[in-house]
């Protein structure tokens, strides 16, 4: 089926459309603290760097303050604790798999190609999404934003996956993502990266980040492989 021994995937915006449940948790938090709601497009533009970054960006927007000022405010930590409670209630319930995700992962497994997810989302939330969408049995390794001491685009997460899968030749590995962070992660690890155009890339066209290949949907990956 393929020249690759392993295919790595980003989670949010690549395998799973999770924007709405993140937006719900953000707006629950805004309600709690009498702040203005955020919308779907704004939420999409903040996804990809973990939930603390997401909330900090949202607060910076509604408070009209610089990101760094909000990040350093002790109130942000209090609000983040509440956001985590709300997101734990929403996660997995208002998200869905993108077309072709299950079919592609199933085909890869059937052809003895290893699969992994590498995400900047924290383990507790990642695991809920994987559970709710029945992805666990289709994945060999999962690396989350708190699995190691660093996140994407640092390449250590990819190296960790390759070590777990006993893969030594980087030419045997493909990474599929939706953001500049994913492409930089792959470039930093010196592995090939394909990108989907429908995910979350801070509102910028993913083509400008120079992936090795653009694909329209995950269904196209199944055909190419």
BELLIN-V73606 format. One record per helix or strand of 2 or more residues. SS is the DSSP state (h for helix, s for strand). FROM is the first residue (numbers start at 1). LEN is the number of residues. Records with the same first field share a line. If there is no record, write none. Layout:
BEGIN
SS = FROM-LEN  FROM-LEN
END
This chain:
BEGIN
s = 6-4  16-2  96-2  114-5  141-3  173-5  192-5  213-3
h = 19-14  40-7  51-13  67-6  74-17  101-10  123-10  136-3  156-9  170-3  180-10  206-4  218-7
END
